[in-house]
């Protein structure tokens, strides 16, 4: 029993000595040294970063609505073409036959119109001669009692128009009707010809822009596909960049802002551009995990197209959305968040003071402080959970200020 008591006293003594040694060592060490920086006014730019892809300003995809036999492919990938140049021709045997038949129909209809017109003209001429004949006969018998010089036709005289030629008003009206029908038939034949001529022209596909051939999917002797374009071409001298911005960044961007574009294919070089278009709405794209956060599409017009930048190339864009001079700012690594508030640790009187700050514009390295700090105050860098309010520290200024 006594032996156990001695063991207990021994353990307590060792613990007491260890605690005392730790306390003495801690006092000899003094306050913990922490990296710090003095708050100072600087010039700041708030920037928005995003990724995007290069797209040509002008692009043409040659597609067919119904399959057809490809008779000729006039271009290959990499060819430069002019506007109006033939790209692909489909077999036109059937449309050619349809056009020939339609032209024959138009010629026949025109012949019918000419015949109907000639018949009507002949009838009117004969009718006019008959009227003149009766008028002469009436004049020979003398004028009426009133002395009128105009011929007055009795019923017998009106019926005395030569009936052998059947030149009366009814016959003329019938001839006029026949002419109208002939003209309608001609118009219908002409419209039918236009339709088949359009179908015939659709057998030949031409470029609508000047550019470079990017894809050729058509093969001579094979049916054209409706799923993919026969030929794709684009003007590679003018390019845009298309990108998606998150809704927060999109709220900071406006048309005309300057953009710096970089890419792996350009190495250390960059190209300048400007915001040319912004989508009118934010759209959440569906994914396997559900709808993603809404984004806003933007289009950036490049000032020039550097060598090596091709359609489909991935790029990084940097947009300066705000520039301010003489603003109070701290490095991003000085800030920490609790809930919706931002804090820093000020160093005052050799101790940490947790300080609530209001922030303004920011970039990758610094954050503007609009309230909570003054010029010259020291703030701690890289705060962690091991630090707390009132903790004694010694500032290590390192390179100096912000």
VEXRO-322640 format. One record per residue (C-alpha): residue in three letters; x negated, y negated, z negated; residue number from 0. Coordinates in pm, 1 decimal. Layout:
% residues N
+------+----------+----------+----------+-----+
: code :        x :        y :        z : pos :
+------+----------+----------+----------+-----+
:  Ala :        X :        Y :        Z : NUM :
...
+------+----------+----------+----------+-----+
END
This chain:
% residues 402
+------+----------+----------+----------+-----+
: code :        x :        y :        z : pos :
+------+----------+----------+----------+-----+
:  Unk :      0.0 :      0.0 :      0.0 :   0 :
:  Unk :   -280.4 :   -240.5 :    -92.0 :   1 :
:  Unk :   -460.4 :   -149.0 :    228.7 :   2 :
:  Unk :   -157.8 :   -256.5 :    437.0 :   3 :
:  Unk :   -138.5 :   -586.6 :    250.6 :   4 :
:  Unk :   -503.7 :   -658.3 :    325.1 :   5 :
:  Unk :   -443.3 :   -583.9 :    691.8 :   6 :
:  Unk :   -149.6 :   -827.9 :    695.9 :   7 :
:  Unk :   -351.5 :  -1105.7 :    528.5 :   8 :
:  Unk :   -629.6 :  -1045.0 :    779.6 :   9 :
:  Unk :   -400.2 :  -1081.4 :   1078.5 :  10 :
:  Unk :   -248.4 :  -1402.8 :    941.6 :  11 :
:  Unk :   -593.5 :  -1544.6 :    880.9 :  12 :
:  Unk :   -702.6 :  -1468.5 :   1236.5 :  13 :
:  Unk :   -391.6 :  -1633.6 :   1380.9 :  14 :
:  Unk :   -443.4 :  -1941.8 :   1164.9 :  15 :
:  Unk :   -803.5 :  -1973.1 :   1271.8 :  16 :
:  Unk :   -707.1 :  -1930.3 :   1638.9 :  17 :
:  Unk :   -437.1 :  -2197.9 :   1615.3 :  18 :
:  Unk :   -675.7 :  -2436.1 :   1448.9 :  19 :
:  Unk :   -938.6 :  -2375.5 :   1712.4 :  20 :
:  Unk :   -684.8 :  -2432.9 :   1992.0 :  21 :
:  Unk :   -568.6 :  -2756.7 :   1825.5 :  22 :
:  Unk :   -924.9 :  -2878.2 :   1786.0 :  23 :
:  Unk :  -1004.6 :  -2783.4 :   2146.2 :  24 :
:  Unk :   -694.7 :  -2966.7 :   2270.0 :  25 :
:  Unk :   -794.3 :  -3280.5 :   2076.5 :  26 :
:  Unk :  -1143.1 :  -3263.5 :   2215.9 :  27 :
:  Unk :  -1001.3 :  -3234.6 :   2568.2 :  28 :
:  Unk :   -792.2 :  -3552.6 :   2539.7 :  29 :
:  Unk :   -500.7 :  -3652.5 :   2770.8 :  30 :
:  Unk :   -459.6 :  -3452.4 :   3092.4 :  31 :
:  Unk :   -613.4 :  -3615.6 :   3398.0 :  32 :
:  Unk :   -361.4 :  -3660.8 :   3682.3 :  33 :
:  Unk :   -388.6 :  -3800.9 :   4031.8 :  34 :
:  Unk :   -226.8 :  -4142.2 :   4055.0 :  35 :
:  Unk :   -187.1 :  -4430.9 :   4292.5 :  36 :
:  Unk :   -102.4 :  -4800.0 :   4262.5 :  37 :
:  Unk :    215.7 :  -4925.6 :   4425.8 :  38 :
:  Unk :    136.1 :  -5176.1 :   4701.1 :  39 :
:  Unk :    319.5 :  -5337.8 :   4994.3 :  40 :
:  Unk :    254.3 :  -5175.2 :   5332.9 :  41 :
:  Unk :    384.6 :  -5178.8 :   5689.9 :  42 :
:  Unk :    621.2 :  -4888.2 :   5747.1 :  43 :
:  Unk :    790.9 :  -4717.1 :   6036.1 :  44 :
:  Unk :   1083.5 :  -4482.1 :   5988.1 :  45 :
:  Unk :   1061.7 :  -4202.7 :   6240.6 :  46 :
:  Unk :   1289.7 :  -3926.3 :   6362.5 :  47 :
:  Unk :   1137.7 :  -3605.3 :   6492.4 :  48 :
:  Unk :   1303.8 :  -3334.6 :   6700.6 :  49 :
:  Unk :   1231.2 :  -3078.9 :   6968.5 :  50 :
:  Unk :   1369.7 :  -3074.6 :   7320.4 :  51 :
:  Unk :   1325.9 :  -2939.6 :   7670.0 :  52 :
:  Unk :   1236.9 :  -3096.9 :   8002.8 :  53 :
:  Unk :   1509.8 :  -3109.5 :   8269.1 :  54 :
:  Unk :   1501.4 :  -3262.3 :   8619.1 :  55 :
:  Unk :   1715.3 :  -3569.0 :   8684.4 :  56 :
:  Unk :   1837.4 :  -3420.7 :   9015.0 :  57 :
:  Unk :   1904.6 :  -3048.9 :   9051.2 :  58 :
:  Unk :   2103.1 :  -2842.9 :   9302.6 :  59 :
:  Unk :   2228.9 :  -2487.8 :   9266.6 :  60 :
:  Unk :   2357.8 :  -2327.8 :   9586.5 :  61 :
:  Unk :   2648.0 :  -2096.7 :   9496.5 :  62 :
:  Unk :   2919.2 :  -1910.8 :   9689.7 :  63 :
:  Unk :   3279.2 :  -1853.7 :   9585.7 :  64 :
:  Unk :   3314.1 :  -1528.2 :   9780.6 :  65 :
:  Unk :   3041.7 :  -1281.9 :   9882.7 :  66 :
:  Unk :   2906.4 :  -1298.9 :  10236.5 :  67 :
:  Unk :   2632.8 :  -1129.9 :  10435.4 :  68 :
:  Unk :   2307.7 :  -1329.6 :  10422.2 :  69 :
:  Unk :   2175.4 :  -1364.9 :  10775.8 :  70 :
:  Unk :   1883.3 :  -1602.0 :  10711.6 :  71 :
:  Unk :   1687.9 :  -1745.2 :  10417.4 :  72 :
:  Unk :   1499.7 :  -2051.5 :  10538.6 :  73 :
:  Unk :   1296.8 :  -2139.1 :  10224.9 :  74 :
:  Unk :   1080.3 :  -1980.0 :   9957.0 :  75 :
:  Unk :    990.8 :  -2073.4 :   9598.3 :  76 :
:  Unk :    763.3 :  -2376.3 :   9586.5 :  77 :
:  Unk :    869.6 :  -2521.0 :   9921.7 :  78 :
:  Unk :    931.4 :  -2893.7 :   9946.9 :  79 :
:  Unk :   1260.2 :  -2969.8 :  10122.3 :  80 :
:  Unk :   1434.4 :  -3280.8 :  10248.6 :  81 :
:  Unk :   1796.8 :  -3373.8 :  10201.3 :  82 :
:  Unk :   2009.9 :  -3205.2 :  10467.0 :  83 :
:  Unk :   1761.9 :  -2924.5 :  10531.1 :  84 :
:  Unk :   1909.3 :  -2576.3 :  10585.8 :  85 :
:  Unk :   1842.9 :  -2337.8 :  10296.1 :  86 :
:  Unk :   2054.8 :  -2025.6 :  10353.4 :  87 :
:  Unk :   2278.9 :  -1909.0 :  10638.0 :  88 :
:  Unk :   2552.2 :  -1647.7 :  10599.0 :  89 :
:  Unk :   2690.0 :  -1433.1 :  10881.6 :  90 :
:  Unk :   2945.9 :  -1643.6 :  11073.6 :  91 :
:  Unk :   3083.9 :  -1387.6 :  11321.0 :  92 :
:  Unk :   3438.2 :  -1401.6 :  11185.7 :  93 :
:  Unk :   3450.6 :  -1781.6 :  11133.4 :  94 :
:  Unk :   3308.5 :  -1835.6 :  11483.8 :  95 :
:  Unk :   3588.2 :  -1623.0 :  11632.8 :  96 :
:  Unk :   3846.4 :  -1808.0 :  11426.2 :  97 :
:  Unk :   3715.0 :  -2144.4 :  11544.8 :  98 :
:  Unk :   3722.5 :  -2030.4 :  11910.3 :  99 :
:  Unk :   4082.3 :  -1914.3 :  11875.7 : 100 :
:  Unk :   4183.3 :  -2235.7 :  11697.1 : 101 :
:  Unk :   4028.3 :  -2446.2 :  11975.3 : 102 :
:  Unk :   4224.1 :  -2245.1 :  12235.4 : 103 :
:  Unk :   4541.3 :  -2308.4 :  12036.2 : 104 :
:  Unk :   4470.1 :  -2681.3 :  12033.9 : 105 :
:  Unk :   4415.3 :  -2684.7 :  12410.3 : 106 :
:  Unk :   4743.3 :  -2496.6 :  12468.7 : 107 :
:  Unk :   4930.4 :  -2733.2 :  12237.8 : 108 :
:  Unk :   4781.0 :  -3033.6 :  12417.7 : 109 :
:  Unk :   4894.8 :  -2888.8 :  12750.9 : 110 :
:  Unk :   5245.5 :  -2854.7 :  12608.0 : 111 :
:  Unk :   5242.8 :  -3218.7 :  12498.4 : 112 :
:  Unk :   5122.1 :  -3333.9 :  12838.3 : 113 :
:  Unk :   5393.9 :  -3132.5 :  13013.2 : 114 :
:  Unk :   5668.3 :  -3258.6 :  12782.8 : 115 :
:  Unk :   5551.0 :  -3616.5 :  12827.1 : 116 :
:  Unk :   5545.8 :  -3583.6 :  13206.7 : 117 :
:  Unk :   5897.3 :  -3432.3 :  13205.9 : 118 :
:  Unk :   6032.0 :  -3714.1 :  12991.2 : 119 :
:  Unk :   5870.0 :  -3977.2 :  13209.6 : 120 :
:  Unk :   6022.9 :  -3817.2 :  13521.4 : 121 :
:  Unk :   6371.5 :  -3806.8 :  13367.1 : 122 :
:  Unk :   6355.8 :  -4168.0 :  13259.3 : 123 :
:  Unk :   6239.0 :  -4270.5 :  13604.8 : 124 :
:  Unk :   6524.5 :  -4080.6 :  13773.0 : 125 :
:  Unk :   6774.9 :  -4222.4 :  13524.4 : 126 :
:  Unk :   6654.0 :  -4574.1 :  13596.3 : 127 :
:  Unk :   6690.6 :  -4516.3 :  13973.0 : 128 :
:  Unk :   7048.2 :  -4391.1 :  13928.6 : 129 :
:  Unk :   7142.9 :  -4694.5 :  13725.1 : 130 :
:  Unk :   6999.3 :  -4924.8 :  13985.3 : 131 :
:  Unk :   7195.7 :  -4741.6 :  14258.5 : 132 :
:  Unk :   7527.2 :  -4787.7 :  14076.2 : 133 :
:  Unk :   7441.6 :  -5149.9 :  14001.7 : 134 :
:  Unk :   7386.4 :  -5214.6 :  14372.4 : 135 :
:  Unk :   7719.6 :  -5052.3 :  14458.9 : 136 :
:  Unk :   7900.9 :  -5264.5 :  14203.7 : 137 :
:  Unk :   7739.6 :  -5582.0 :  14332.7 : 138 :
:  Unk :   7852.4 :  -5502.8 :  14684.4 : 139 :
:  Unk :   8220.7 :  -5487.7 :  14574.2 : 140 :
:  Unk :   8201.1 :  -5840.3 :  14430.5 : 141 :
:  Unk :   8183.2 :  -6008.9 :  14094.5 : 142 :
:  Unk :   8462.3 :  -5990.9 :  13833.6 : 143 :
:  Unk :   8724.8 :  -6262.6 :  13776.1 : 144 :
:  Unk :   8513.4 :  -6448.7 :  13522.9 : 145 :
:  Unk :   8235.5 :  -6494.4 :  13768.9 : 146 :
:  Unk :   7987.0 :  -6291.4 :  13566.3 : 147 :
:  Unk :   7690.5 :  -6178.4 :  13770.3 : 148 :
:  Unk :   7634.7 :  -5868.9 :  13550.9 : 149 :
:  Unk :   7767.1 :  -5540.9 :  13692.9 : 150 :
:  Unk :   8073.9 :  -5406.7 :  13519.8 : 151 :
:  Unk :   8099.7 :  -5025.3 :  13529.5 : 152 :
:  Unk :   8432.1 :  -4855.0 :  13525.5 : 153 :
:  Unk :   8468.4 :  -4507.4 :  13382.0 : 154 :
:  Unk :   8466.6 :  -4370.6 :  13736.5 : 155 :
:  Unk :   8147.5 :  -4562.8 :  13813.7 : 156 :
:  Unk :   7971.4 :  -4439.3 :  13494.0 : 157 :
:  Unk :   8059.3 :  -4083.2 :  13588.2 : 158 :
:  Unk :   7939.3 :  -4137.5 :  13940.9 : 159 :
:  Unk :   7569.1 :  -4102.3 :  13831.0 : 160 :
:  Unk :   7441.2 :  -3815.0 :  14041.1 : 161 :
:  Unk :   7515.7 :  -3503.7 :  13839.0 : 162 :
:  Unk :   7300.5 :  -3278.3 :  14050.3 : 163 :
:  Unk :   6992.5 :  -3418.8 :  13872.9 : 164 :
:  Unk :   7165.0 :  -3418.0 :  13531.9 : 165 :
:  Unk :   7005.7 :  -3755.2 :  13453.6 : 166 :
:  Unk :   7217.0 :  -3872.8 :  13164.5 : 167 :
:  Unk :   7145.5 :  -3985.0 :  12806.2 : 168 :
:  Unk :   7186.2 :  -3633.7 :  12664.8 : 169 :
:  Unk :   6924.2 :  -3494.2 :  12900.5 : 170 :
:  Unk :   6677.2 :  -3767.9 :  12805.6 : 171 :
:  Unk :   6731.8 :  -3709.8 :  12432.8 : 172 :
:  Unk :   6662.8 :  -3340.1 :  12479.6 : 173 :
:  Unk :   6339.4 :  -3423.2 :  12661.3 : 174 :
:  Unk :   6238.6 :  -3661.0 :  12381.6 : 175 :
:  Unk :   6304.4 :  -3386.5 :  12126.8 : 176 :
:  Unk :   6092.2 :  -3141.9 :  12323.4 : 177 :
:  Unk :   5805.0 :  -3394.4 :  12328.8 : 178 :
:  Unk :   5829.3 :  -3447.6 :  11953.1 : 179 :
:  Unk :   5814.7 :  -3073.2 :  11893.8 : 180 :
:  Unk :   5513.6 :  -3043.9 :  12124.5 : 181 :
:  Unk :   5329.6 :  -3319.1 :  11934.1 : 182 :
:  Unk :   5407.9 :  -3150.6 :  11599.7 : 183 :
:  Unk :   5271.2 :  -2823.3 :  11734.2 : 184 :
:  Unk :   4955.5 :  -3003.7 :  11849.1 : 185 :
:  Unk :   4903.3 :  -3162.8 :  11507.7 : 186 :
:  Unk :   4946.9 :  -2825.7 :  11336.1 : 187 :
:  Unk :   4694.2 :  -2665.8 :  11571.8 : 188 :
:  Unk :   4446.0 :  -2947.2 :  11507.4 : 189 :
:  Unk :   4481.0 :  -2906.1 :  11127.3 : 190 :
:  Unk :   4428.5 :  -2531.0 :  11160.9 : 191 :
:  Unk :   4113.7 :  -2601.0 :  11362.8 : 192 :
:  Unk :   3980.9 :  -2829.2 :  11087.7 : 193 :
:  Unk :   4034.5 :  -2555.3 :  10826.8 : 194 :
:  Unk :   3842.9 :  -2288.0 :  11016.2 : 195 :
:  Unk :   3569.1 :  -2537.7 :  11105.2 : 196 :
:  Unk :   3521.6 :  -2609.6 :  10734.8 : 197 :
:  Unk :   3503.4 :  -2235.4 :  10670.3 : 198 :
:  Unk :   3249.7 :  -2207.2 :  10950.0 : 199 :
:  Unk :   3037.9 :  -2487.8 :  10803.4 : 200 :
:  Unk :   3035.4 :  -2309.3 :  10467.3 : 201 :
:  Unk :   2830.1 :  -2035.4 :  10623.1 : 202 :
:  Unk :   2535.0 :  -2276.8 :  10637.9 : 203 :
:  Unk :   2407.2 :  -2413.4 :  10304.4 : 204 :
:  Unk :   2192.9 :  -2726.8 :  10311.0 : 205 :
:  Unk :   2006.2 :  -2924.8 :  10048.6 : 206 :
:  Unk :   2179.4 :  -3231.4 :   9911.6 : 207 :
:  Unk :   1860.2 :  -3370.6 :   9754.8 : 208 :
:  Unk :   1492.3 :  -3391.2 :   9839.3 : 209 :
:  Unk :   1292.9 :  -3172.2 :   9605.2 : 210 :
:  Unk :   1112.5 :  -2845.1 :   9535.8 : 211 :
:  Unk :   1259.6 :  -2496.3 :   9554.5 : 212 :
:  Unk :   1257.9 :  -2338.0 :   9205.2 : 213 :
:  Unk :   1447.6 :  -2012.9 :   9268.8 : 214 :
:  Unk :   1545.4 :  -1801.2 :   9568.3 : 215 :
:  Unk :   1784.8 :  -1517.7 :   9484.3 : 216 :
:  Unk :   1928.6 :  -1458.4 :   9833.3 : 217 :
:  Unk :   1789.0 :  -1175.9 :  10049.8 : 218 :
:  Unk :   1846.2 :  -1140.7 :  10422.1 : 219 :
:  Unk :   2074.2 :   -849.4 :  10507.8 : 220 :
:  Unk :   2227.4 :   -836.3 :  10157.6 : 221 :
:  Unk :   2558.1 :   -968.2 :  10030.5 : 222 :
:  Unk :   2540.4 :  -1301.7 :   9850.9 : 223 :
:  Unk :   2608.7 :  -1289.2 :   9477.6 : 224 :
:  Unk :   2871.7 :  -1502.6 :   9308.7 : 225 :
:  Unk :   2710.7 :  -1455.5 :   8964.7 : 226 :
:  Unk :   2385.0 :  -1634.7 :   9035.8 : 227 :
:  Unk :   2283.4 :  -1919.5 :   9265.9 : 228 :
:  Unk :   2141.1 :  -1833.4 :   9606.0 : 229 :
:  Unk :   1883.7 :  -2111.7 :   9580.0 : 230 :
:  Unk :   1788.4 :  -2360.5 :   9307.1 : 231 :
:  Unk :   1594.3 :  -2677.3 :   9381.2 : 232 :
:  Unk :   1510.7 :  -2993.0 :   9189.2 : 233 :
:  Unk :   1339.6 :  -3327.3 :   9224.3 : 234 :
:  Unk :   1027.5 :  -3284.3 :   9008.7 : 235 :
:  Unk :    921.5 :  -3648.0 :   9037.5 : 236 :
:  Unk :   1190.5 :  -3761.0 :   8792.4 : 237 :
:  Unk :   1242.8 :  -3581.6 :   8462.2 : 238 :
:  Unk :   1448.3 :  -3622.5 :   8147.0 : 239 :
:  Unk :   1418.4 :  -3464.3 :   7805.2 : 240 :
:  Unk :   1731.6 :  -3323.4 :   7642.9 : 241 :
:  Unk :   1740.2 :  -3276.3 :   7266.2 : 242 :
:  Unk :   1977.7 :  -3221.4 :   6975.6 : 243 :
:  Unk :   1958.1 :  -3447.1 :   6667.6 : 244 :
:  Unk :   2112.3 :  -3363.4 :   6333.4 : 245 :
:  Unk :   2401.4 :  -3589.5 :   6244.5 : 246 :
:  Unk :   2198.0 :  -3789.8 :   5988.9 : 247 :
:  Unk :   1915.3 :  -3868.7 :   6231.8 : 248 :
:  Unk :   2163.7 :  -3935.9 :   6512.1 : 249 :
:  Unk :   2318.7 :  -4209.1 :   6298.2 : 250 :
:  Unk :   1984.9 :  -4392.2 :   6299.2 : 251 :
:  Unk :   1929.0 :  -4370.9 :   6675.6 : 252 :
:  Unk :   2065.3 :  -4605.3 :   6939.8 : 253 :
:  Unk :   2036.7 :  -4641.9 :   7316.1 : 254 :
:  Unk :   1716.1 :  -4796.5 :   7442.7 : 255 :
:  Unk :   1491.3 :  -4695.0 :   7151.3 : 256 :
:  Unk :   1139.9 :  -4602.3 :   7256.7 : 257 :
:  Unk :   1040.2 :  -4236.0 :   7234.3 : 258 :
:  Unk :    699.8 :  -4067.3 :   7231.1 : 259 :
:  Unk :    697.5 :  -3719.1 :   7384.8 : 260 :
:  Unk :    425.3 :  -3462.2 :   7321.1 : 261 :
:  Unk :    383.1 :  -3102.8 :   7432.7 : 262 :
:  Unk :    135.3 :  -2819.0 :   7408.6 : 263 :
:  Unk :     89.6 :  -2831.7 :   7784.9 : 264 :
:  Unk :    -20.4 :  -3196.2 :   7757.4 : 265 :
:  Unk :   -278.1 :  -3135.8 :   7484.7 : 266 :
:  Unk :   -357.6 :  -3460.2 :   7300.4 : 267 :
:  Unk :   -185.1 :  -3673.9 :   7565.3 : 268 :
:  Unk :    166.1 :  -3808.4 :   7530.6 : 269 :
:  Unk :    426.9 :  -3969.1 :   7753.9 : 270 :
:  Unk :    661.9 :  -4255.4 :   7674.4 : 271 :
:  Unk :   1033.7 :  -4273.7 :   7734.4 : 272 :
:  Unk :   1356.9 :  -4422.6 :   7602.4 : 273 :
:  Unk :   1696.3 :  -4302.9 :   7482.6 : 274 :
:  Unk :   1914.3 :  -4311.7 :   7797.4 : 275 :
:  Unk :   2228.1 :  -4126.8 :   7683.6 : 276 :
:  Unk :   2391.7 :  -4010.2 :   7359.9 : 277 :
:  Unk :   2680.6 :  -3767.8 :   7332.9 : 278 :
:  Unk :   3001.7 :  -3928.5 :   7200.5 : 279 :
:  Unk :   3055.8 :  -3653.4 :   6941.5 : 280 :
:  Unk :   2869.2 :  -3418.8 :   6710.8 : 281 :
:  Unk :   2915.5 :  -3049.9 :   6791.2 : 282 :
:  Unk :   2854.7 :  -2745.7 :   6570.6 : 283 :
:  Unk :   2720.8 :  -2459.3 :   6779.3 : 284 :
:  Unk :   2850.5 :  -2109.7 :   6685.9 : 285 :
:  Unk :   2595.2 :  -1852.8 :   6575.7 : 286 :
:  Unk :   2584.0 :  -1502.7 :   6429.3 : 287 :
:  Unk :   2585.4 :  -1650.5 :   6079.5 : 288 :
:  Unk :   2873.5 :  -1883.6 :   6162.6 : 289 :
:  Unk :   2885.8 :  -2243.2 :   6282.5 : 290 :
:  Unk :   2560.3 :  -2433.6 :   6240.1 : 291 :
:  Unk :   2531.9 :  -2793.2 :   6122.5 : 292 :
:  Unk :   2670.6 :  -3044.0 :   6372.6 : 293 :
:  Unk :   2423.3 :  -3197.3 :   6616.2 : 294 :
:  Unk :   2439.1 :  -3481.8 :   6867.1 : 295 :
:  Unk :   2294.4 :  -3441.6 :   7214.3 : 296 :
:  Unk :   2059.0 :  -3710.4 :   7346.8 : 297 :
:  Unk :   1893.4 :  -3759.7 :   7684.1 : 298 :
:  Unk :   1555.7 :  -3930.2 :   7711.4 : 299 :
:  Unk :   1439.3 :  -4089.1 :   8034.7 : 300 :
:  Unk :   1063.0 :  -4050.1 :   8084.9 : 301 :
:  Unk :    861.8 :  -4344.7 :   8215.2 : 302 :
:  Unk :    653.8 :  -4106.9 :   8428.7 : 303 :
:  Unk :    610.9 :  -3733.1 :   8473.3 : 304 :
:  Unk :    258.2 :  -3616.5 :   8385.4 : 305 :
:  Unk :     96.0 :  -3330.2 :   8571.8 : 306 :
:  Unk :    174.3 :  -2996.7 :   8408.2 : 307 :
:  Unk :    508.5 :  -3096.0 :   8258.7 : 308 :
:  Unk :    759.4 :  -2866.6 :   8428.1 : 309 :
:  Unk :   1134.0 :  -2808.4 :   8397.2 : 310 :
:  Unk :   1204.0 :  -2596.4 :   8091.0 : 311 :
:  Unk :    886.8 :  -2702.8 :   7905.0 : 312 :
:  Unk :    938.8 :  -2745.3 :   7529.6 : 313 :
:  Unk :    841.9 :  -3082.2 :   7383.8 : 314 :
:  Unk :    841.4 :  -3271.1 :   7055.2 : 315 :
:  Unk :    994.6 :  -3616.1 :   7042.4 : 316 :
:  Unk :    917.8 :  -3896.0 :   6796.9 : 317 :
:  Unk :   1158.4 :  -4188.8 :   6774.3 : 318 :
:  Unk :   1072.6 :  -4501.3 :   6573.6 : 319 :
:  Unk :   1411.5 :  -4606.4 :   6434.4 : 320 :
:  Unk :   1296.6 :  -4886.8 :   6200.6 : 321 :
:  Unk :    984.1 :  -5097.1 :   6135.9 : 322 :
:  Unk :    933.0 :  -5310.6 :   5826.8 : 323 :
:  Unk :    645.1 :  -5523.6 :   5704.6 : 324 :
:  Unk :    536.2 :  -5570.3 :   5343.5 : 325 :
:  Unk :    763.0 :  -5310.3 :   5185.1 : 326 :
:  Unk :    689.5 :  -5139.9 :   4854.2 : 327 :
:  Unk :    627.5 :  -4773.7 :   4918.6 : 328 :
:  Unk :    488.1 :  -4464.4 :   4752.6 : 329 :
:  Unk :    355.3 :  -4142.2 :   4902.8 : 330 :
:  Unk :    620.2 :  -3874.1 :   4950.6 : 331 :
:  Unk :    435.1 :  -3651.2 :   4702.0 : 332 :
:  Unk :    503.9 :  -3901.1 :   4421.8 : 333 :
:  Unk :    879.8 :  -3844.0 :   4438.0 : 334 :
:  Unk :   1091.0 :  -3570.5 :   4285.2 : 335 :
:  Unk :   1466.5 :  -3520.6 :   4284.3 : 336 :
:  Unk :   1713.5 :  -3430.2 :   4016.6 : 337 :
:  Unk :   2065.4 :  -3399.0 :   4147.9 : 338 :
:  Unk :   2130.5 :  -3685.1 :   4388.4 : 339 :
:  Unk :   1873.1 :  -3918.4 :   4232.2 : 340 :
:  Unk :   1506.8 :  -3980.0 :   4308.8 : 341 :
:  Unk :   1242.6 :  -4025.5 :   4039.3 : 342 :
:  Unk :    873.6 :  -4096.8 :   3991.1 : 343 :
:  Unk :    648.1 :  -4076.7 :   3686.0 : 344 :
:  Unk :    503.6 :  -4417.6 :   3605.8 : 345 :
:  Unk :    187.5 :  -4425.4 :   3398.7 : 346 :
:  Unk :    217.0 :  -4694.6 :   3133.3 : 347 :
:  Unk :     12.6 :  -4717.1 :   2817.7 : 348 :
:  Unk :   -149.6 :  -4383.0 :   2899.9 : 349 :
:  Unk :    181.5 :  -4197.3 :   2898.7 : 350 :
:  Unk :    428.4 :  -4076.0 :   3161.7 : 351 :
:  Unk :    754.1 :  -4262.0 :   3201.4 : 352 :
:  Unk :   1024.5 :  -4099.1 :   3412.8 : 353 :
:  Unk :   1164.1 :  -4374.0 :   3634.4 : 354 :
:  Unk :   1476.6 :  -4375.1 :   3849.6 : 355 :
:  Unk :   1404.7 :  -4536.5 :   4189.1 : 356 :
:  Unk :   1611.2 :  -4641.7 :   4489.9 : 357 :
:  Unk :   1473.2 :  -4547.7 :   4828.6 : 358 :
:  Unk :   1494.0 :  -4708.4 :   5172.9 : 359 :
:  Unk :   1334.4 :  -4603.4 :   5499.8 : 360 :
:  Unk :   1086.0 :  -4317.6 :   5505.5 : 361 :
:  Unk :    852.9 :  -4120.2 :   5724.9 : 362 :
:  Unk :    635.9 :  -3812.0 :   5694.9 : 363 :
:  Unk :    389.4 :  -3976.7 :   5455.9 : 364 :
:  Unk :    561.5 :  -4260.3 :   5266.7 : 365 :
:  Unk :    898.0 :  -4361.9 :   5124.0 : 366 :
:  Unk :   1013.5 :  -4718.6 :   5078.1 : 367 :
:  Unk :   1112.2 :  -4810.3 :   4720.4 : 368 :
:  Unk :   1384.0 :  -5075.9 :   4709.3 : 369 :
:  Unk :   1431.6 :  -5077.9 :   4330.2 : 370 :
:  Unk :   1262.6 :  -4935.1 :   4020.5 : 371 :
:  Unk :    896.1 :  -5019.4 :   4080.8 : 372 :
:  Unk :    674.7 :  -5328.7 :   4100.5 : 373 :
:  Unk :    354.2 :  -5405.1 :   4285.4 : 374 :
:  Unk :     48.7 :  -5272.2 :   4102.7 : 375 :
:  Unk :    228.2 :  -5015.9 :   3885.6 : 376 :
:  Unk :     68.9 :  -4672.5 :   3869.1 : 377 :
:  Unk :    263.1 :  -4364.9 :   3969.1 : 378 :
:  Unk :    162.5 :  -4003.4 :   3934.3 : 379 :
:  Unk :    120.5 :  -3780.1 :   4240.1 : 380 :
:  Unk :    242.2 :  -3419.8 :   4268.9 : 381 :
:  Unk :    461.4 :  -3403.1 :   3956.3 : 382 :
:  Unk :    565.6 :  -3054.4 :   3844.1 : 383 :
:  Unk :    771.3 :  -2898.3 :   3567.5 : 384 :
:  Unk :    471.5 :  -2892.2 :   3330.2 : 385 :
:  Unk :    491.8 :  -3270.6 :   3301.3 : 386 :
:  Unk :    749.1 :  -3453.5 :   3093.3 : 387 :
:  Unk :    850.0 :  -3794.6 :   2962.5 : 388 :
:  Unk :    597.2 :  -3943.3 :   2717.0 : 389 :
:  Unk :    319.9 :  -3695.6 :   2795.7 : 390 :
:  Unk :    -28.6 :  -3855.6 :   2750.7 : 391 :
:  Unk :   -226.0 :  -3863.7 :   3075.9 : 392 :
:  Unk :   -532.8 :  -4026.9 :   3224.9 : 393 :
:  Unk :   -487.0 :  -4157.9 :   3582.9 : 394 :
:  Unk :   -732.4 :  -4044.2 :   3848.0 : 395 :
:  Unk :   -706.6 :  -4314.4 :   4114.1 : 396 :
:  Unk :   -892.8 :  -4119.4 :   4379.0 : 397 :
:  Unk :   -895.2 :  -4327.8 :   4701.5 : 398 :
:  Unk :   -716.2 :  -4617.5 :   4534.9 : 399 :
:  Unk :   -378.1 :  -4750.6 :   4650.2 : 400 :
:  Unk :   -105.0 :  -4648.3 :   4893.6 : 401 :
+------+----------+----------+----------+-----+
END
